[in-house]
Amino acid sequence: MLFGNLDPPDAPFPYEHVGVAGGEELAWLYSQATVGLCLSLTNYSTVPLEMLACGLACVDLDLPSPRSVYGADGAVELVPFDPSALAAAVERLLDHPADRERRSRAGLEFVAPRTWERAAGQVESELRRALALRA
């Protein structure tokens, strides 16, 4: 399944094109998938977080931004920016259910404390700290 753009991309393999999907549709699709692949080329993407929240093992690029969020051996399998390395990581997760399940559990644990309520509390706390420093 490929998603995120209106027009189907050219690809040398068969796939389902979902287009631009909403949160509920993506959550359902992630819950039906076996392995997720995200390519965070600049800032880290929230797509792996969404995949992890649905219990989907995920592969992303081992670049500074994703590494700073997920860690070197965290819930998301980070691999070098190399097509063969990406394919090998996806294939490994497809072929090894125990590793895929470990990543799935780690992902659910990783996202569990990441709630909107907690994020709002962190923003409020930092705003209060900044105002206190200003005074």
C-alpha positions as CSV (number, residue, x, y, z in Angstrom):
1,M,0.0,0.0,0.0
2,L,1.3,3.5,-0.9
3,F,-0.3,6.7,0.4
4,G,0.3,10.4,0.8
5,N,-0.1,11.8,-2.7
6,L,-3.0,12.2,-5.1
7,D,-1.5,10.6,-8.1
8,P,-0.3,7.0,-8.1
9,P,3.5,6.9,-8.3
10,D,5.4,4.9,-11.0
11,A,6.7,1.7,-9.4
12,P,8.0,-1.5,-10.9
13,F,5.9,-3.6,-8.6
14,P,2.2,-4.0,-7.9
15,Y,0.7,-2.0,-5.1
16,E,-2.5,-0.5,-3.7
17,H,-2.7,3.3,-4.0
18,V,-4.6,4.8,-1.1
19,G,-4.0,8.5,-2.0
20,V,-4.4,11.0,0.7
21,A,-6.0,9.3,3.6
22,G,-7.4,10.5,6.9
23,G,-6.3,9.3,10.4
24,E,-8.9,6.7,10.9
25,E,-8.4,5.2,7.5
26,L,-4.6,5.1,8.0
27,A,-5.0,3.5,11.4
28,W,-7.1,0.8,9.9
29,L,-4.6,0.3,7.1
30,Y,-1.7,0.2,9.5
31,S,-3.5,-2.4,11.6
32,Q,-3.9,-4.6,8.5
33,A,-0.2,-4.3,7.4
34,T,2.7,-6.5,8.3
35,V,5.6,-4.1,8.1
36,G,5.7,-0.3,7.6
37,L,8.3,1.6,5.7
38,C,8.8,5.4,6.1
39,L,11.6,7.4,4.5
40,S,12.2,10.5,6.7
41,L,14.7,12.4,4.6
42,T,14.6,15.7,6.5
43,N,12.8,16.0,9.8
44,Y,11.5,12.8,11.3
45,S,8.0,11.9,10.2
46,T,5.1,11.3,12.5
47,V,4.1,8.3,10.2
48,P,6.3,5.9,12.2
49,L,4.7,7.0,15.4
50,E,1.2,6.4,13.9
51,M,2.4,3.0,12.7
52,L,3.8,2.1,16.1
53,A,0.5,3.1,17.8
54,C,-1.2,0.6,15.6
55,G,1.2,-2.2,16.5
56,L,3.0,-2.1,13.1
57,A,6.7,-2.8,13.1
58,C,8.3,0.0,11.1
59,V,11.5,0.7,9.2
60,D,12.9,4.2,8.7
61,L,16.2,5.8,7.6
62,D,19.1,6.0,10.0
63,L,19.5,9.7,9.8
64,P,20.1,12.2,12.6
65,S,16.5,13.3,13.0
66,P,14.8,9.9,13.3
67,R,17.7,8.6,15.4
68,S,17.3,11.5,17.8
69,V,13.6,10.5,18.3
70,Y,13.7,6.7,18.2
71,G,17.3,5.9,19.3
72,A,19.8,3.6,17.6
73,D,18.0,0.3,18.6
74,G,14.6,1.5,19.5
75,A,11.1,0.7,18.4
76,V,11.7,1.7,14.8
77,E,14.3,-0.2,12.9
78,L,16.7,2.4,11.5
79,V,18.7,1.5,8.4
80,P,21.3,3.3,6.2
81,F,20.0,5.3,3.2
82,D,20.6,2.4,0.8
83,P,17.9,0.6,-1.2
84,S,19.5,-2.8,-0.5
85,A,19.6,-2.1,3.3
86,L,16.0,-1.0,3.3
87,A,14.9,-4.0,1.4
88,A,16.9,-6.3,3.7
89,A,15.4,-4.7,6.8
90,V,11.8,-5.1,5.5
91,E,12.5,-8.6,4.4
92,R,14.0,-9.5,7.8
93,L,10.9,-8.3,9.6
94,L,8.6,-10.2,7.2
95,D,10.6,-13.4,7.6
96,H,11.1,-13.3,11.3
97,P,7.8,-13.0,13.2
98,A,9.5,-13.0,16.6
99,D,11.6,-9.9,15.7
100,R,8.5,-8.3,14.2
101,E,6.5,-8.9,17.3
102,R,9.3,-7.6,19.5
103,R,9.4,-4.4,17.5
104,S,5.6,-4.2,17.6
105,R,5.6,-4.4,21.4
106,A,8.4,-2.0,21.7
107,G,6.5,0.4,19.5
108,L,3.4,0.2,21.6
109,E,5.4,0.9,24.7
110,F,7.2,3.8,23.0
111,V,4.0,5.6,22.0
112,A,2.0,4.9,25.2
113,P,3.2,8.0,27.1
114,R,3.0,10.2,24.1
115,T,-0.5,11.7,24.6
116,W,-1.9,15.1,23.7
117,E,-2.6,15.8,27.4
118,R,1.1,15.2,28.3
119,A,2.3,17.3,25.3
120,A,0.0,20.2,26.4
121,G,1.4,19.9,29.9
122,Q,5.0,20.1,28.6
123,V,4.2,23.2,26.5
124,E,2.5,24.8,29.5
125,S,5.4,24.0,31.8
126,E,7.9,25.4,29.4
127,L,5.9,28.6,28.8
128,R,5.6,29.1,32.6
129,R,9.4,28.6,32.9
130,A,10.1,31.1,30.1
131,L,7.8,33.7,31.7
132,A,9.4,33.1,35.1
133,L,12.9,33.7,33.6
134,R,11.6,36.8,31.9
135,A,10.3,38.3,35.1
